[in-house]
Amino acid sequence: MNENKKGIRRRYRILAAVLALSITGEAYAQILPSSYAHASGNQPAAGTVAAVKAALTNGPQDAKELEAFLDSFFTQDAVKQKAGAVAISVVRDGKVLVSKGYGVADQTSKAPVDDSQTIFRVASVSKVFTVAAAMQLVEQGKISLQDNVEKYLDGYKIKNPFGKPVTVEQLLTHTTGFESTQPSDASYVFDPSVNPVSLKDSIFDAFPSVIREPGSSYMYDNFATRLLGYIIQQVSGESFGSYIEEHITKPLGMTSSSFTLKTDLAERMATSYDPGNNAIPSYDLSPREWPEGSMISTASDMALFMKAFLNGGRSADGKVILSPESVKAMSTYHVSIHPEFPDMTYGFESPIEPSQTHSEQVISKGGDIIGFSSLLWMLPDRKTGVFLTYNANSDLRNDLFTAFMDHYYDNGKKPYEQAGFKPQSKAELAKFEGLYSDLRVKFLTKVEATGDGTLTVSDVSSRNQLKQVGELLFVDEAGKPLAFKKDTNGRITDLKYLNLFSYAVKLQEVQGSYPDIAADHPYASYISALKSLAILKDDPAKPFEPQKSITRGAFVHAFNALWGIQPSANPSSFTDIDNSEYRGDIQAAHESGLLMGMGDGLFEPERPIRREEAALVAFRLLAGNEIRLPVTTAILVPGTSDWAVEAVSSAVSWKLHGPEVTQSNGKVDFGSQRDLNKQELAAFLFTMLLPAE
């Protein structure tokens, strides 16, 4: 499994794009709202500042003032370091106040970004258009929001152990209960000779099971939107991309927008660069049209959509793309873990910085794909919309959202504070304590009651103190909210915090165990926890066989299940895996850059995996995606292979093990050359999910 680090750098970018929104609390740069006022270097009189600020609490109104604000923001060195090509459009009351580009479309030609000509991948902002298309068909009576989605699957039966079907509405609100699925490296096509799979095949080749009661919880779900696109295709009789073009983009005059990478548009696309400032090669997608994320567009085209949407679904020349009722449905939150911390409308989601809305009604949709990020947000009550897109994966959009909302809507109101609320005692807060597993990627959040009205919340990237401001609502030192959900019996079941795109479910103690795992077994807690996470599929009526060695194929299968990496249907990269029951898992892990094989085209799936090999796979994912930093301070006893020393040392420092790892005279015995067994695998997988200490 040894490999040169350069060889996997590109594949790590794939996993980073997949995991970023799921597992990391973003470090948000704070852009001062006074940046525009001080842009000239002159300090205005206090009275003038107050008058300007009062006028701006109703949002942007003057095009020149808005352009000056944006010019000041985008010329800051800190901002320019986050993206080299940026385009933005802002609309209000049916008018485009600003549509403008900043920077250069590529570093070779130095051509300036043109808001109407420079193409960007808008990624998941595509979902808004997919939902709009579905709402058109709902208006026509061809789809009902309450339809069981199986109605459109030509007899296919979803694996669903619950008594409730998955409905079309749940596809729109990401409350299906589907198991989390993530695209593999093969979903991105860098080789033009590769033929993408069809939309239909991409769905039915990897259709997820329902693992939570439909409608019970929120989890951002790319597959749900892809399935919605397929239903649009089935009902309309048109290919998905053609339907969008004929019924949305063409009527609005969005001539530079498409769900397909058309040649003439691809030639105008901004170039993206990796962290080493190397141009990222142009790529297509498989399937070629992603209802959840393949749209390309310009800032000026997106302004046309925002104007029509904010005008009740009607363009300036009278073209109707949506009814006022559909616009209202897409502008209203239908799922919220807490009234002050919403989840989803139809197509839009919680503001990217929920503590910076200044009590305004905001709907938003962000998007990330390799080399590009975007954000569309609108204030329907203000008839105002903003679209931002750029050629990098960074938190620039968070900076702009904060600066824009502070500049134009700062009315002095503090979010989340509930007048007269009396925080509960430490003893009363004990009901919130425990471990919570993220539904998308199963990282764990630890909640501890640390005082009257205070909680300490730890996850993989942070440890924060929060104060109680409502029965189920808390805020941290930065003002970010955390909300809990309880069931009809008053039991705490879920939370939502730094990951705005998924609930985390509270782990409940599993009743009963395996006949050979007693309550005092040294690995009982790890095994029970993985069982509650549905990672362990062993029959509880049969012995667990804790000392049984794990094969390389079985390890990859369990590892992928933990991280939501779906089996790949692509041709095998190794000559000895075609007959393995784990072929798809091994291929997907290889495509994601997690394993390279043994050389000579072999993987040896039936050979027991050594502990140092398992450590290397974990190291590639955790360190390669900057989830945890490499640590080489552990002094290891002799025996670890040279290529595994950094990974094993880091695994020891990250405490990715159970009681089998021992220390003597300052040296750690990880057992690098020993086979990994089932009980050790349970400890290894579970400790990867725990908050870093």
C-alpha positions in Angstrom: 0.0 0.0 0.0 3.0 2.3 -0.2 2.7 5.3 -2.6 4.4 8.5 -3.5 2.4 11.4 -2.0 2.3 13.3 -5.2 0.5 10.5 -7.0 -2.6 10.8 -4.8 -2.8 14.6 -4.4 -5.4 15.0 -7.1 -7.6 12.2 -5.7 -7.4 13.8 -2.3 -9.0 16.9 -3.8 -11.9 14.7 -4.8 -12.4 13.5 -1.2 -11.9 17.0 0.1 -14.7 18.3 -2.0 -17.0 15.4 -1.0 -16.3 15.7 2.8 -15.8 19.4 3.3 -19.3 20.4 4.0 -20.0 17.3 6.1 -17.2 17.2 8.6 -15.5 20.5 9.2 -16.6 23.6 11.0 -15.3 26.4 8.7 -12.9 29.1 9.9 -14.7 32.2 8.9 -12.6 35.3 8.2 -14.2 38.4 9.6 -14.5 41.3 7.1 -15.3 44.5 8.8 -18.6 46.0 7.8 -17.0 49.4 7.8 -14.6 48.4 4.9 -16.6 50.4 2.4 -16.9 53.5 4.5 -13.2 53.6 5.0 -12.1 52.5 1.6 -11.0 56.0 0.6 -8.7 56.3 3.6 -10.7 59.3 4.9 -12.6 59.0 8.2 -16.1 60.3 7.7 -17.9 62.3 10.4 -19.8 60.2 13.0 -23.1 61.8 12.0 -22.5 61.0 8.4 -21.8 57.3 9.2 -24.9 57.1 11.3 -27.1 58.5 8.5 -25.6 56.2 5.9 -26.0 53.2 8.2 -29.6 54.0 8.9 -30.3 54.3 5.2 -28.6 51.0 4.5 -30.7 48.9 6.9 -33.2 48.4 4.1 -30.7 46.8 1.8 -28.8 48.0 -1.3 -30.7 50.7 -3.3 -28.1 52.8 -5.1 -26.1 51.0 -7.8 -23.1 53.2 -7.5 -23.0 52.8 -3.7 -23.3 49.0 -4.1 -20.5 48.9 -6.7 -18.2 50.9 -4.5 -18.9 48.5 -1.6 -18.2 45.5 -3.8 -15.1 47.1 -5.3 -13.8 47.8 -1.8 -14.5 44.2 -0.7 -13.0 42.4 -3.7 -9.8 44.5 -3.8 -8.7 43.5 -0.3 -5.6 41.4 -0.4 -7.1 38.8 1.9 -10.0 38.4 -0.4 -7.9 38.2 -3.6 -5.9 35.4 -2.1 -9.0 33.3 -1.8 -10.0 33.4 -5.5 -8.4 34.7 -8.7 -11.6 34.9 -10.8 -14.9 36.1 -9.3 -18.3 37.1 -10.7 -21.2 38.6 -8.9 -24.7 39.9 -9.6 -27.1 41.7 -7.3 -30.7 42.4 -8.1 -33.5 44.3 -6.3 -37.0 45.2 -7.3 -36.7 43.7 -10.7 -33.5 45.6 -11.6 -29.9 44.5 -11.8 -28.0 46.8 -9.5 -24.6 45.3 -10.2 -23.3 42.5 -12.4 -19.6 42.5 -12.5 -16.4 40.4 -12.7 -13.2 40.7 -10.7 -9.8 39.2 -11.4 -8.7 37.3 -14.4 -10.3 34.2 -16.0 -6.9 32.5 -16.3 -3.4 33.4 -15.3 -2.0 32.8 -18.8 -4.0 35.1 -20.9 -4.8 37.5 -18.0 -8.3 38.0 -19.6 -10.5 39.9 -17.2 -13.5 38.2 -15.8 -16.6 39.2 -17.8 -19.9 38.8 -15.9 -21.8 37.9 -19.1 -19.1 35.8 -20.8 -17.0 34.0 -18.2 -18.4 30.6 -17.4 -18.3 29.1 -13.9 -19.4 25.7 -12.6 -22.1 26.7 -10.1 -22.2 23.2 -8.5 -25.1 22.6 -6.1 -26.7 25.9 -7.0 -28.0 23.6 -9.8 -30.4 22.1 -7.3 -32.5 25.2 -7.3 -33.2 24.7 -11.0 -33.9 21.0 -10.6 -36.5 21.8 -7.9 -38.0 24.6 -10.0 -38.4 22.1 -12.8 -40.1 19.7 -10.5 -42.4 22.4 -9.2 -43.5 23.2 -12.8 -44.6 19.5 -13.2 -46.4 19.7 -9.9 -48.3 22.8 -11.2 -49.3 20.8 -14.2 -50.6 17.9 -12.1 -48.0 15.5 -13.5 -46.3 15.0 -10.2 -47.7 15.2 -6.6 -45.4 16.1 -3.8 -47.0 13.3 -1.7 -46.3 10.6 -4.4 -44.3 7.6 -3.4 -41.2 7.9 -5.5 -41.5 4.3 -6.5 -44.3 5.4 -8.7 -41.7 6.7 -11.1 -39.1 3.8 -10.9 -40.6 1.3 -13.3 -41.2 -1.4 -10.7 -38.0 -0.9 -8.7 -38.6 -1.4 -5.0 -36.5 0.6 -2.6 -35.0 -1.2 0.4 -37.1 0.4 3.1 -37.9 -1.4 6.4 -40.2 1.4 7.6 -43.9 1.7 7.2 -43.7 5.0 5.4 -42.7 5.5 1.8 -40.2 8.0 0.5 -42.2 10.9 -1.1 -41.3 13.4 -3.8 -41.5 16.2 -1.1 -38.9 14.4 0.9 -36.6 14.5 -2.1 -37.1 18.3 -2.1 -36.4 18.7 1.6 -33.6 16.1 2.0 -35.6 14.1 4.6 -35.7 10.8 2.7 -33.9 8.7 5.3 -31.6 7.4 2.5 -28.2 6.1 3.5 -25.5 8.7 2.8 -23.8 8.3 -0.6 -20.8 10.2 -2.0 -19.5 10.3 -5.6 -16.3 8.4 -6.3 -13.3 9.7 -8.3 -14.8 8.1 -11.4 -17.7 10.6 -11.3 -15.2 13.2 -12.5 -14.0 12.5 -16.1 -10.6 13.9 -17.0 -10.1 11.6 -19.9 -12.3 12.7 -22.9 -12.2 9.1 -24.3 -14.2 7.8 -21.3 -17.9 7.5 -21.9 -20.0 8.7 -19.0 -22.7 6.5 -17.7 -26.4 7.4 -18.2 -28.4 9.2 -15.5 -30.6 6.1 -15.1 -27.6 3.7 -14.7 -26.0 6.1 -12.2 -29.1 5.9 -10.0 -30.0 2.2 -10.2 -26.4 0.9 -10.0 -26.0 2.4 -6.5 -29.5 3.0 -5.2 -29.2 3.6 -1.4 -31.3 1.9 1.2 -33.6 3.8 3.6 -32.0 3.5 7.0 -34.1 6.2 8.9 -37.8 6.7 9.0 -38.6 8.9 6.0 -39.4 12.4 7.1 -37.8 12.1 10.5 -34.5 13.8 10.0 -32.6 16.2 7.7 -29.5 15.2 5.8 -28.2 17.1 2.7 -28.5 14.5 0.0 -27.1 14.7 -3.5 -28.7 11.4 -4.5 -32.2 12.8 -3.6 -31.8 15.6 -6.1 -30.3 13.2 -8.7 -33.4 11.0 -8.3 -35.6 14.0 -8.6 -33.9 14.9 -11.9 -34.6 11.3 -13.1 -38.3 11.7 -12.2 -38.5 14.9 -14.1 -37.0 13.1 -17.1 -39.5 10.2 -16.7 -42.5 12.4 -16.3 -41.7 14.9 -19.0 -40.4 12.5 -21.7 -37.5 14.8 -22.2 -33.9 14.3 -21.2 -33.2 16.2 -17.9 -30.9 18.8 -19.4 -33.2 19.4 -22.4 -36.1 19.9 -20.0 -34.3 22.6 -18.0 -33.1 24.3 -21.2 -36.6 24.4 -22.9 -38.6 25.3 -19.8 -36.4 27.5 -17.7 -33.1 28.8 -19.1 -34.3 29.5 -22.7 -37.5 31.3 -21.7 -35.4 33.5 -19.3 -32.8 34.2 -22.0 -30.0 32.4 -20.0 -28.0 31.6 -23.2 -24.8 30.9 -21.3 -26.2 28.3 -18.9 -26.4 24.6 -19.3 -26.3 21.3 -17.4 -24.1 19.9 -20.1 -20.5 21.0 -20.7 -21.2 22.3 -24.2 -18.0 23.0 -26.2 -18.8 26.6 -26.9 -19.4 27.3 -23.2 -16.5 25.2 -22.0 -14.2 27.4 -24.1 -15.3 30.4 -22.0 -14.9 28.7 -18.6 -12.6 30.2 -15.9 -9.5 28.2 -15.1 -9.2 26.8 -11.6 -5.9 26.2 -9.8 -4.9 23.7 -7.1 -3.1 24.8 -3.9 0.2 24.5 -5.7 -1.1 27.0 -8.3 -1.2 24.4 -11.0 -4.1 24.6 -13.4 -6.7 22.0 -12.8 -7.4 20.2 -16.0 -10.8 20.6 -17.6 -13.1 17.7 -16.7 -16.5 16.3 -17.6 -18.9 14.4 -15.3 -20.4 10.9 -15.2 -23.3 11.0 -15.8 -22.7 14.0 -18.0 -25.8 15.8 -16.5 -25.9 15.9 -12.7 -29.3 17.3 -11.6 -27.6 18.0 -8.3 -24.6 19.9 -9.5 -23.5 20.0 -13.2 -24.8 23.4 -14.2 -22.5 26.0 -15.7 -23.5 29.6 -15.9 -22.6 33.3 -15.7 -23.3 36.0 -13.2 -25.5 37.9 -15.6 -27.5 34.8 -16.5 -28.1 34.1 -12.8 -29.4 37.6 -12.4 -32.1 36.8 -14.9 -33.2 33.9 -12.8 -33.2 35.9 -9.6 -35.3 38.7 -11.1 -37.9 36.2 -12.3 -38.0 34.3 -9.1 -38.4 37.4 -7.0 -41.1 38.6 -9.3 -43.4 35.7 -8.5 -41.9 33.5 -11.2 -42.4 35.9 -14.1 -39.6 37.4 -16.2 -39.6 41.1 -17.2 -41.0 40.2 -20.7 -43.8 38.2 -19.2 -42.4 34.6 -19.5 -43.7 32.5 -16.6 -41.4 29.8 -15.3 -43.1 29.3 -11.9 -46.5 30.2 -10.3 -46.5 32.6 -7.3 -47.5 29.6 -5.2 -44.5 27.6 -6.3 -42.2 30.6 -5.6 -43.7 30.8 -2.1 -43.2 27.1 -1.5 -39.6 27.5 -2.5 -39.2 30.5 -0.3 -40.7 29.0 2.8 -38.9 26.7 5.2 -40.7 23.4 5.5 -38.1 21.6 7.8 -36.5 23.3 10.8 -34.7 21.7 13.8 -35.7 24.9 15.6 -37.8 27.9 14.5 -34.8 30.1 14.6 -32.5 27.6 13.0 -34.1 26.4 9.8 -33.1 23.5 7.5 -34.7 23.4 4.1 -37.3 25.1 1.9 -38.0 23.4 -1.5 -34.6 23.9 -3.1 -33.0 26.3 -0.6 -31.3 25.8 2.7 -30.3 27.6 5.9 -28.2 30.7 5.4 -24.5 29.9 5.2 -23.9 32.2 8.2 -27.2 31.9 10.2 -26.0 34.2 12.9 -25.4 37.0 10.4 -28.9 37.4 9.0 -29.9 40.3 11.3 -33.3 38.7 11.6 -34.0 39.0 7.9 -35.7 36.2 6.0 -32.9 34.6 4.0 -32.9 31.6 1.7 -29.7 30.4 0.2 -28.0 27.7 -1.8 -24.3 27.1 -1.8 -22.3 24.9 -4.2 -18.9 23.2 -4.3 -17.3 21.1 -7.0 -13.6 20.6 -7.8 -12.1 24.1 -8.4 -15.3 26.1 -8.0 -17.6 27.5 -5.3 -20.8 29.5 -5.5 -23.5 31.0 -3.4 -27.0 32.2 -4.2 -28.9 34.0 -1.5 -32.2 35.9 -1.6 -34.3 38.0 0.7 -37.8 37.5 -0.7 -39.3 40.1 1.6 -36.8 42.6 0.2 -37.1 41.5 -3.4 -33.3 41.3 -3.3 -30.9 38.5 -4.5 -27.2 38.0 -4.7 -25.2 35.5 -6.7 -21.5 34.9 -6.2 -19.3 32.4 -8.0 -15.5 32.0 -8.2 -12.7 29.6 -9.3 -11.6 28.2 -6.0 -12.8 26.1 -3.1 -12.6 28.6 -0.2 -14.8 30.4 2.3 -14.9 33.6 0.3 -18.7 33.4 0.1 -18.9 33.4 3.9 -16.9 36.5 4.0 -19.0 38.3 1.5 -22.3 37.2 3.1 -21.2 38.5 6.5 -19.9 41.8 5.1 -23.0 42.3 2.9 -25.5 41.6 5.6 -23.6 43.6 8.1 -23.3 46.5 5.7 -26.9 46.6 4.5 -29.1 45.1 7.3 -27.4 45.8 10.6 -30.4 46.9 12.7 -28.8 46.2 16.0 -30.9 43.1 16.8 -29.2 40.2 18.5 -30.0 36.8 17.1 -31.4 34.0 19.2 -31.8 35.8 22.4 -35.1 35.0 24.0 -36.3 37.6 26.5 -37.1 36.2 29.9 -35.7 32.7 29.3 -34.1 31.2 32.4 -31.2 28.8 31.6 -31.5 25.3 33.1 -29.3 23.9 35.8 -26.3 21.6 35.0 -28.4 18.7 36.3 -31.3 19.5 34.0 -28.9 19.9 31.0 -27.6 16.3 31.5 -30.3 15.1 29.1 -28.3 16.7 26.3 -25.1 14.8 27.2 -23.7 12.1 25.0 -22.2 11.3 21.6 -24.0 12.4 18.4 -23.1 10.9 15.0 -23.4 13.1 11.9 -25.8 11.5 9.4 -23.7 12.3 6.3 -20.2 11.3 7.5 -20.3 9.6 10.9 -18.0 11.9 12.8 -19.0 12.2 16.5 -19.8 15.3 18.5 -19.5 15.1 22.2 -21.8 17.1 24.4 -21.1 17.7 28.1 -23.1 19.8 30.6 -20.4 21.9 32.3 -22.4 24.4 34.3 -25.8 26.0 34.8 -26.9 27.0 31.3 -23.7 25.9 29.7 -22.5 23.1 27.5 -19.1 22.1 26.2 -19.3 20.7 22.6 -16.4 18.9 21.0 -16.0 17.6 17.5 -13.2 16.6 15.2 -12.0 20.1 14.6 -13.0 22.2 17.7 -14.1 22.5 21.3 -16.6 25.2 22.1 -18.5 26.6 25.1 -22.1 27.3 24.5 -24.7 29.1 26.6 -28.4 28.3 26.7 -30.8 30.8 25.2 -33.9 28.7 24.7 -35.2 25.3 25.8 -33.5 23.5 22.9 -31.3 26.4 21.6 -27.7 27.3 22.5 -25.1 29.7 21.1 -21.3 29.5 21.2 -18.7 32.3 21.8 -18.9 33.3 18.1 -22.7 33.5 18.2 -23.2 30.3 16.1 -26.3 28.4 17.1 -26.8 24.8 18.2 -30.3 23.3 18.3 -31.5 20.0 19.7 -34.5 18.0 18.6 -36.6 15.8 20.9 -39.1 13.0 20.3 -42.7 12.8 21.5 -41.5 11.3 24.7 -39.2 14.2 25.4 -36.1 12.3 24.7 -33.2 14.2 22.9 -32.6 12.6 19.6 -30.7 14.9 17.3 -28.6 18.1 17.1 -27.5 20.5 14.4 -24.5 22.8 15.0 -21.4 23.6 12.8 -22.5 21.3 10.0 -25.5 23.2 8.7 -26.3 20.4 6.2 -27.1 17.5 8.4 -28.4 16.5 11.8 -26.3 14.4 14.1 -28.2 11.6 15.8 -27.7 10.8 19.5 -26.2 7.4 20.0 -28.3 5.2 22.1 -27.0 2.2 24.1 -27.5 -1.0 22.1 -29.5 -3.5 24.0 -27.9 -6.9 24.0 -24.6 -7.9 22.3 -23.0 -10.9 20.7 -22.9 -14.1 22.7 -19.1 -14.0 23.0 -18.9 -10.3 23.9 -19.6 -9.9 27.7 -20.4 -6.5 29.1 -16.9 -6.3 30.7 -15.1 -7.3 27.5 -12.3 -4.8 26.9 -13.7 -4.0 23.4 -17.4 -4.1 24.3 -17.9 -0.3 24.2 -16.3 -0.1 20.7 -18.3 -3.0 19.3 -21.6 -1.7 20.8 -21.0 1.8 19.4 -20.3 0.6 15.9 -23.4 -1.6 16.1 -25.5 1.4 17.1 -24.0 3.3 14.1 -25.1 0.4 11.8 -21.5 -0.2 10.7 -21.4 -3.7 12.1 -23.6 -6.0 10.1 -22.8 -9.2 12.1 -25.8 -11.3 13.2 -26.2 -10.6 16.9 -27.4 -14.1 17.5 -24.1 -15.5 16.4 -20.6 -15.3 17.9 -18.7 -12.1 17.0 -15.3 -13.9 16.9 -13.3 -10.9 18.2 -9.9 -12.5 17.6 -10.6 -13.3 13.9 -8.3 -11.6 11.4 -9.7 -9.1 9.0 -8.8 -9.5 5.3 -7.7 -6.5 3.2 -11.0 -6.6 1.3 -13.2 -6.8 4.4 -11.2 -3.9 5.9 -11.8 -1.7 2.9 -15.5 -2.6 2.9 -15.9 -1.5 6.6 -13.7 1.6 6.1 -15.8 2.7 3.1 -19.0 2.1 5.0 -17.8 4.3 7.8 -17.1 7.2 5.4 -20.0 6.8 3.0 -17.8 5.8 0.0 -20.0 3.9 -2.4 -18.8 0.8 -4.4 -17.6 1.6 -7.9 -18.9 -0.1 -10.9 -15.9 0.9 -13.0 -13.5 -1.7 -14.5 -11.1 -3.2 -11.9 -7.7 -1.6 -11.5 -6.4 -4.8 -10.0 -6.2 -8.2 -11.7 -7.1 -10.2 -8.6 -10.3 -8.6 -7.3 -12.9 -9.5 -9.9 -14.0 -12.5 -7.9 -13.9 -10.7 -4.5 -17.2 -9.8 -2.8 -15.6 -6.5 -2.1 -14.5 -5.7 -5.6 -16.6 -2.5 -5.8 -15.4 -1.3 -2.4 -11.7 -1.9 -3.3 -12.1 -0.1 -6.7 -13.8 2.9 -5.1 -11.1 3.2 -2.4 -8.5 3.0 -5.1 -10.2 5.7 -7.2 -10.4 7.9 -4.0 -6.6 7.6 -3.5 -6.8 5.6 -0.3 -5.0 2.5 -1.5 -2.6 1.6 -4.3 -2.2 -2.2 -4.2 0.8 -4.4 -3.9 2.4 -3.8 -7.3 2.2 -6.0 -10.4 -1.5 -5.2 -10.7 -2.4 -7.1 -7.5 -4.3 -6.1 -4.4 -4.4 -9.5 -2.5 -8.0 -9.0 -1.1 -8.0 -12.3 0.8 -4.8 -11.7 2.7 -5.2 -10.5 6.3 -4.4 -6.8 6.6 -1.5 -5.7 8.8 -2.1 -3.0 11.4 0.4 -0.6 9.7 -1.5 -1.0 6.4 -4.8 -0.1 8.1 -3.1 2.9 9.7 -1.9 4.1 6.3 -5.4 4.0 4.8 -6.7 6.1 7.7 -3.8 8.5 7.5 -4.4 9.1 3.8 -8.0 10.1 4.4 -7.6 12.1 7.7 -4.3 13.9 6.9 -4.9 14.0 3.1 -8.1 15.9 3.7 -6.7 18.0 6.6 -9.2 16.5 9.0 -6.3 15.9 11.4 -2.7 17.1 11.2 0.1 14.5 10.9 2.0 13.9 14.2 5.4 12.2 14.2 6.4 12.7 17.8 5.5 9.1 19.0 8.6 7.0 19.5 7.8 3.5 18.1 9.5 0.2 18.9 11.4 -1.3 16.0 9.4 -3.1 13.4 7.3 -0.5 11.5 8.0 -0.3 7.8 9.7 2.9 6.7 6.7 3.8 4.5 4.3 3.5 7.4 6.2 5.3 10.2 4.4 8.7 9.7 1.0 7.0 9.5 1.5 4.8 12.5 3.0 7.6 14.6 0.0 9.7 13.7 -2.4 6.9 14.5 -0.8 6.6 17.9 -1.0 10.3 18.6 -4.6 10.4 17.4 -5.4 7.4 19.6 -6.8 5.3 16.8 -6.6 2.0 18.7 -7.9 0.1 21.7 -6.0 -1.4 24.7 -3.9 -3.5 22.4 -1.4 -0.7 22.0 1.1 -0.6 24.8 3.9 1.8 25.9 7.1 0.9 27.8 10.2 3.0 28.5 8.8 5.8 26.4 8.3 3.7 23.3 5.0 2.7 21.8 4.3 -0.8 20.5 1.5 -0.4 17.8 1.9 -4.0 16.7 2.5 -2.8 13.1 3.3 -6.2 11.6 0.5 -8.1 13.3 -2.8 -8.9 11.6 -5.7 -6.6 12.5 -8.5 -8.6 14.1 -12.2 -7.8 14.5 -12.1 -6.3 18.0 -9.2 -4.1 17.1 -11.0 -3.0 13.9 -14.0 -1.9 16.0 -11.7 0.2 18.2 -9.8 1.5 15.1 -13.0 2.6 13.3 -14.8 4.1 16.3 -11.8 6.2 17.5 -11.5 7.7 14.1 -14.8 9.4 14.7 -14.2 10.8 18.1 -13.4 14.4 18.8 -9.7 15.2 18.8 -8.3 15.8 22.2 
